[in-house]
Amino acid sequence: MRVNINAILKQRILVLDGAMGTMLQRNQFEEADFRGERFKDFPHPLKGNNDLLSITQPEAVKAVHRAYFEAGADIVETNTFSGTTIGMADYHMEDLVYELNYQSAKIAREVADEFTDKPRFVAGSIGPTNRTASMSPDVNDPGYRAVTFDDLRMAYRQQVEALIDGGADLLLVETIFDTLNAKAALFAIEEVKEERQSDIPVMVSGTITDASGRTLSGQTVEAFLISIAHIPLLSVGFNCALGADQLKPYLKRLGQHTQLNISAHPNAGLPNAFGQYDQTPEEMQALIREYLNENLVNIIGGCCGTTPEHIRAIAQVAAEFKPRTESSLQSSVARL
């Protein structure tokens, strides 16, 4: 890395970007837009394959990255949330995975390099895939698994190599609903790091799915943390599923058990009856201020429903506070 992100995290709270999908949907792309000229005659539907837009609509993806950087983000995520052979199988585009990830990282890197006022980072986004290694998708066959650990490891390995080759500064294993999937991703990352003699930082972000305080595969906050504690990480945190207010108690529990940097990128509230997110930037900013008052995070951003306006409001309030440190952790625990 050209700049040591660990050193910066000791000095200030870093701001992660907001939702990629929310922004791309504003373009109202149709089937022909997803196909572009290159895939004009592709035999399967492609609408909805947002990762493909890094190839067919690169300027639209660049515009999203640029808007988040202009809003004050320190870190943007690559447009690769579904960028594995497992995810791309839905569109019969498994053979395109390396190129998709490489181009997505390259696009984000190019935009990041446009900004010279402060260090800007590109996080290679590694999503959970649409399969779970811990549970059976068939209630009549609880022993069945739709994917194996090795399937996931090999798929993630290809994605990781392409993201690094494309210029990612760090890797973000995110929206984890099944920690076994995440462990396969982390195993693949460690393999690639060892082979390349790389020290690329790794962020991990899980998902608490509801008020039960557990991941979809049934783990508590503490169990999730223990499951990944053997891997050297830049940060651990939570994103998606919940709004900032619902996510707060789980961040507090996480902070009581780790000295790692903590990240959070919650949704803009909970979705309404139409699946839309109504929380305004001002409302979200007020909730994030509570995080910062209580020394909960080192990295803060937004997930579903968030826009550059949300990130601008978050960046403004983040600039007023110091990051969570070991001393602030000790003082927080003493108040419990």
Disulfide bonds with the S-S distance in Angstrom:
none
